[in-house]
Amino acid sequence: MRLLRAYEFGGEGLVHRILDKVGHSVQLERLLFYKEGRVATVAVLETGDRRALLINGKTDATTGSGEDMAQQVMVGQMPLLLAPNAESVCVVGYGSGVTTHAVLTHPIRKALTIELEGAVIEAAPFFEAAALRPLSDPRSSLVVEDAGTYLRSTREDFDVIISEPSNPWIAGVGNLFTKEFYEEARRRLRPGGVFCQWIQTYSASPATLSTVFRTVATTFPKGQLFYVESSGDLIILAAPDRELNLDRAAMSAAFSRPGVAQDFARIGVRSLQDVLGAYRGRLDRVAREAGPGTEYQFSLDGGPAFPLRVSPACAWRRDESFWFLGMFLPCCSL
């Protein structure tokens, strides 16, 4: 399914680049971990040097030669480049732990990870080689709970909130793509805070993506959009109370931190220009030009169900050395 979506977005060339990065192995898959948890079934599969975390049979994270490493690192690193003085960070969704590790490469005081399914944490030791045991860091804490429920009940505020849940059709996850969740996240952000949303494009129709853009933009209209080519994922970075400018000087200073630069280097990102190469445009413009999507925004009060269909109408095109989301983004420049 990921390769099908990559073909629709980037054509044959993007598919070949993904295959080159993932590689191939004659080794058989090995089941390393399996547990039926409270809300989901969790498994860990190994094929060669690729390890995959599966939630209800769907791959949610990969490490080693897996296709998700770049996305996991970028989601943790990007908001901290734009909020270099952040002290408190909330990460929604643990996955392999790579994103929480990325956050901890910055000089923050606290990183809170919220994970819905406890079995995901039980599987964490199988990803230690890539995630480097982020929960053992004294700055790190964990809550096994629904993220929306936790944010509504806590009095704690954060400088950065990163929402990296599983796909919205997974039980207990769809509410993390609603306007109510985004409004709650906005209330929990400190002045000058940054919100980050990961969006998986595979198995999502153009109408679905349009609706996600529009729903996020209602609460965070000043956002910026980035695209992770190796996995075909989108990252939204936004601030509720200000224009979120891409300050090259501040971003460069944060990028140059030894732990940060090392984390980026393992996904082939060697410079700030490599990071900015993923930039795709302003969220408000993308949401406006994406069209109406579904009839409503995603909402807990009568909003539409997530449309689970894949459409070939959405395609990436090559234009002026950047890849653009053809039906959503005109040519943009920094």
PLY file of the C-alpha trace (Angstrom):
ply
format ascii 1.0
element vertex 334
property float x
property float y
property float z
element edge 333
property int vertex1
property int vertex2
end_header
0.00 0.00 0.00
2.86 2.40 0.80
4.47 1.74 -2.58
1.11 2.25 -4.32
0.71 5.61 -2.62
4.32 6.53 -3.44
3.65 5.77 -7.09
0.55 7.96 -7.08
2.41 10.84 -5.45
5.81 10.60 -7.08
5.70 8.16 -9.93
8.08 5.33 -10.69
11.16 7.30 -9.66
9.96 7.75 -6.06
9.09 4.05 -5.81
12.60 3.09 -6.90
14.16 5.50 -4.39
12.13 3.94 -1.57
13.08 0.44 -2.65
16.74 1.44 -2.83
16.59 2.77 0.74
14.66 -0.19 2.12
16.77 -2.74 0.29
15.91 -6.41 0.10
16.66 -9.57 2.02
16.40 -13.25 1.31
15.81 -13.84 5.01
12.38 -14.83 6.22
10.34 -12.66 8.54
10.72 -13.46 12.22
8.06 -12.72 14.80
9.85 -11.18 17.77
6.89 -10.00 19.82
3.13 -10.45 19.87
0.52 -9.33 22.36
-3.20 -8.61 22.34
-3.33 -5.39 24.30
-6.15 -3.45 25.87
-7.14 -1.61 22.67
-4.96 -3.15 19.95
-2.88 -6.15 18.94
0.84 -5.33 18.79
3.54 -7.30 16.97
7.19 -6.83 16.04
8.52 -8.41 12.85
12.14 -8.60 11.72
13.31 -9.08 8.13
17.04 -8.75 7.71
18.02 -5.52 9.47
14.50 -4.09 9.20
12.24 -4.19 12.25
8.59 -3.25 12.07
6.02 -2.42 14.73
2.57 -3.60 13.68
-0.66 -2.35 15.25
-3.65 -4.52 14.41
-1.65 -5.95 11.51
-0.67 -2.57 10.00
2.92 -1.35 10.07
3.14 1.74 12.27
6.90 2.18 12.58
10.07 0.69 11.13
13.73 0.93 12.05
17.00 -0.31 10.57
16.58 -0.24 6.81
12.88 0.53 7.29
11.17 3.27 5.30
9.93 5.19 8.37
13.20 6.28 9.96
13.34 9.66 8.22
9.75 10.51 9.11
10.21 9.54 12.78
13.36 11.62 13.14
11.91 14.60 11.25
8.72 14.70 13.31
10.76 14.91 16.51
13.39 17.31 15.21
11.45 19.80 13.08
9.35 21.50 15.80
12.41 21.88 18.03
14.28 23.62 15.21
11.47 26.18 15.19
11.24 26.34 18.99
14.94 26.12 19.99
14.30 27.43 23.52
11.57 24.91 24.33
11.71 23.36 27.78
8.66 21.07 27.89
7.55 18.78 25.04
4.57 16.44 24.73
4.75 13.57 22.21
1.48 11.82 21.33
2.25 8.25 20.27
5.38 6.28 21.20
5.74 3.92 18.23
9.35 2.75 18.06
10.54 5.55 20.35
12.68 7.18 17.66
10.66 10.42 17.75
10.91 10.74 21.54
14.66 10.17 21.23
14.88 12.93 18.60
13.18 15.36 20.99
15.65 14.46 23.74
18.65 15.43 21.60
17.68 19.04 22.39
18.40 20.74 25.76
14.82 20.46 27.02
13.83 19.91 30.64
10.97 17.46 30.12
9.58 15.15 27.45
6.20 13.58 28.16
5.15 10.73 25.86
1.48 9.71 25.76
0.75 6.23 24.39
-2.71 4.70 24.13
-1.66 1.03 24.05
0.56 -0.32 26.81
1.68 -3.26 24.67
3.55 -0.78 22.45
5.74 0.08 25.45
6.29 -3.62 26.16
7.59 -3.96 22.60
9.97 -1.01 23.01
13.09 -3.10 23.88
13.10 -4.50 20.34
13.78 -1.00 18.99
16.48 0.06 21.44
19.21 0.02 18.78
17.45 2.84 16.90
15.60 4.64 19.71
18.38 4.37 22.31
15.99 3.81 25.24
14.47 7.31 25.44
12.23 6.41 28.39
15.34 5.80 30.51
16.37 9.45 30.14
15.64 11.26 33.46
13.92 14.03 31.51
11.48 11.55 30.00
8.11 10.46 31.41
5.33 8.25 30.09
1.55 8.20 30.40
-0.48 5.28 29.01
-3.76 7.02 28.28
-5.89 8.51 25.53
-4.11 11.74 24.57
-7.30 13.76 24.22
-8.47 12.70 27.67
-5.09 13.48 29.20
-4.81 16.95 27.68
-8.33 17.81 28.83
-7.58 16.72 32.40
-4.04 18.01 32.93
-3.08 21.48 34.05
0.36 21.19 32.52
1.30 23.38 29.58
3.91 22.63 26.92
6.21 24.55 24.61
5.82 21.91 21.90
3.11 19.31 21.25
3.84 16.62 18.66
0.90 14.53 17.48
2.13 11.32 15.87
-0.68 8.83 16.48
-1.45 5.76 14.43
-3.74 5.96 11.42
-7.15 7.47 12.19
-9.10 4.30 11.45
-7.34 2.51 14.34
-9.59 2.22 17.41
-9.19 5.19 19.75
-7.14 7.25 17.30
-9.69 9.05 15.10
-10.49 11.58 17.82
-6.90 12.86 17.57
-7.70 14.31 14.14
-10.71 16.36 15.23
-11.07 20.09 15.74
-11.82 19.40 19.42
-8.42 17.76 19.89
-6.64 20.58 18.09
-8.43 23.14 20.24
-7.38 21.26 23.37
-3.80 21.11 22.13
-3.91 24.85 21.51
-5.05 25.47 25.08
-2.17 23.37 26.42
0.48 25.28 24.44
2.39 28.04 26.16
2.68 31.45 24.47
5.00 31.07 21.50
4.50 27.29 21.48
4.62 25.05 18.39
2.21 22.30 17.37
3.34 19.47 15.07
1.01 17.08 13.23
2.19 14.04 11.29
-0.12 13.01 8.44
0.23 9.71 6.63
-0.81 10.01 2.98
-1.07 6.32 2.19
-4.60 4.87 2.27
-6.02 8.39 2.45
-8.03 9.87 -0.39
-7.49 13.44 -1.66
-10.80 14.38 0.02
-9.50 13.00 3.30
-6.25 14.96 3.09
-8.15 18.12 2.15
-10.34 17.73 5.22
-7.37 17.14 7.52
-5.66 20.28 6.20
-8.82 22.31 6.69
-9.47 20.94 10.18
-5.94 21.71 11.39
-5.96 25.13 9.72
-9.12 26.13 11.60
-7.15 26.08 14.86
-3.62 26.61 13.54
-3.98 28.75 10.40
-0.38 30.00 10.40
1.18 26.60 9.81
3.86 25.39 7.42
3.82 22.10 5.48
6.73 19.70 4.91
6.93 16.44 2.95
9.10 13.42 3.85
9.85 11.85 0.50
11.20 8.49 1.69
7.96 7.57 3.45
5.47 9.78 1.62
4.36 11.51 4.83
3.40 15.11 5.58
4.38 17.20 8.60
2.48 20.32 9.66
4.21 22.81 11.96
2.08 25.63 13.36
1.75 28.17 16.14
-1.61 29.36 17.48
-0.59 32.92 18.37
1.94 34.00 15.75
3.27 33.61 12.27
5.60 30.61 12.31
8.49 31.89 10.26
11.33 29.68 9.10
14.14 31.59 10.83
17.26 30.22 9.16
19.65 31.60 11.78
17.75 30.13 14.74
17.18 26.84 12.92
20.84 26.61 11.98
21.94 27.17 15.58
19.62 24.40 16.79
20.70 22.09 13.95
24.35 22.51 14.90
23.84 21.00 18.36
25.96 17.81 18.33
23.18 15.40 19.26
20.78 17.01 16.81
23.20 16.95 13.88
24.05 13.31 14.64
20.37 12.36 14.71
19.74 14.03 11.35
22.88 12.48 9.86
21.58 8.95 10.32
18.74 9.70 7.88
21.06 11.37 5.39
20.28 14.97 6.35
23.62 16.78 6.52
22.66 20.45 6.45
19.84 22.86 7.16
19.32 23.18 3.42
18.53 19.47 3.33
15.85 20.10 5.94
14.39 23.06 4.07
14.28 20.97 0.91
11.24 19.24 2.44
9.30 22.53 2.63
6.05 22.60 0.66
4.22 25.81 1.60
1.87 27.57 3.99
-0.93 25.56 5.57
-3.60 28.21 5.07
-2.87 28.35 1.35
-2.75 24.57 1.06
-6.05 24.22 2.92
-7.68 26.87 0.74
-6.44 25.45 -2.55
-7.06 21.84 -1.55
-10.79 22.41 -1.91
-13.67 21.42 0.32
-12.62 17.84 1.04
-15.49 16.17 2.84
-18.51 18.23 3.71
-17.45 18.99 7.28
-14.35 19.31 9.34
-13.53 16.27 11.43
-15.46 16.72 14.63
-16.58 14.66 17.59
-20.02 16.19 17.13
-21.36 14.78 13.91
-18.29 15.08 11.68
-17.77 12.55 8.91
-16.10 9.20 9.28
-12.60 9.07 7.85
-12.92 8.13 4.15
-10.81 5.01 3.73
-10.20 5.05 0.01
-7.18 5.55 -2.21
-7.52 7.66 -5.31
-5.09 8.02 -8.23
-6.23 11.61 -8.72
-3.59 12.86 -6.30
-0.13 12.92 -7.83
3.25 14.50 -7.20
5.00 16.37 -9.96
8.57 17.55 -10.38
8.86 21.33 -10.70
11.86 23.64 -10.19
13.88 21.06 -8.21
11.09 20.43 -5.64
8.46 17.73 -5.35
4.98 19.21 -4.93
1.71 17.74 -3.93
0.24 18.27 -7.38
-3.42 18.78 -6.60
-2.74 20.86 -3.48
0.43 22.92 -3.88
1.52 25.50 -6.41
5.20 26.24 -6.78
6.53 27.80 -3.59
9.89 29.19 -2.55
11.61 30.01 0.69
0 1
1 2
2 3
3 4
4 5
5 6
6 7
7 8
8 9
9 10
10 11
11 12
12 13
13 14
14 15
15 16
16 17
17 18
18 19
19 20
20 21
21 22
22 23
23 24
24 25
25 26
26 27
27 28
28 29
29 30
30 31
31 32
32 33
33 34
34 35
35 36
36 37
37 38
38 39
39 40
40 41
41 42
42 43
43 44
44 45
45 46
46 47
47 48
48 49
49 50
50 51
51 52
52 53
53 54
54 55
55 56
56 57
57 58
58 59
59 60
60 61
61 62
62 63
63 64
64 65
65 66
66 67
67 68
68 69
69 70
70 71
71 72
72 73
73 74
74 75
75 76
76 77
77 78
78 79
79 80
80 81
81 82
82 83
83 84
84 85
85 86
86 87
87 88
88 89
89 90
90 91
91 92
92 93
93 94
94 95
95 96
96 97
97 98
98 99
99 100
100 101
101 102
102 103
103 104
104 105
105 106
106 107
107 108
108 109
109 110
110 111
111 112
112 113
113 114
114 115
115 116
116 117
117 118
118 119
119 120
120 121
121 122
122 123
123 124
124 125
125 126
126 127
127 128
128 129
129 130
130 131
131 132
132 133
133 134
134 135
135 136
136 137
137 138
138 139
139 140
140 141
141 142
142 143
143 144
144 145
145 146
146 147
147 148
148 149
149 150
150 151
151 152
152 153
153 154
154 155
155 156
156 157
157 158
158 159
159 160
160 161
161 162
162 163
163 164
164 165
165 166
166 167
167 168
168 169
169 170
170 171
171 172
172 173
173 174
174 175
175 176
176 177
177 178
178 179
179 180
180 181
181 182
182 183
183 184
184 185
185 186
186 187
187 188
188 189
189 190
190 191
191 192
192 193
193 194
194 195
195 196
196 197
197 198
198 199
199 200
200 201
201 202
202 203
203 204
204 205
205 206
206 207
207 208
208 209
209 210
210 211
211 212
212 213
213 214
214 215
215 216
216 217
217 218
218 219
219 220
220 221
221 222
222 223
223 224
224 225
225 226
226 227
227 228
228 229
229 230
230 231
231 232
232 233
233 234
234 235
235 236
236 237
237 238
238 239
239 240
240 241
241 242
242 243
243 244
244 245
245 246
246 247
247 248
248 249
249 250
250 251
251 252
252 253
253 254
254 255
255 256
256 257
257 258
258 259
259 260
260 261
261 262
262 263
263 264
264 265
265 266
266 267
267 268
268 269
269 270
270 271
271 272
272 273
273 274
274 275
275 276
276 277
277 278
278 279
279 280
280 281
281 282
282 283
283 284
284 285
285 286
286 287
287 288
288 289
289 290
290 291
291 292
292 293
293 294
294 295
295 296
296 297
297 298
298 299
299 300
300 301
301 302
302 303
303 304
304 305
305 306
306 307
307 308
308 309
309 310
310 311
311 312
312 313
313 314
314 315
315 316
316 317
317 318
318 319
319 320
320 321
321 322
322 323
323 324
324 325
325 326
326 327
327 328
328 329
329 330
330 331
331 332
332 333
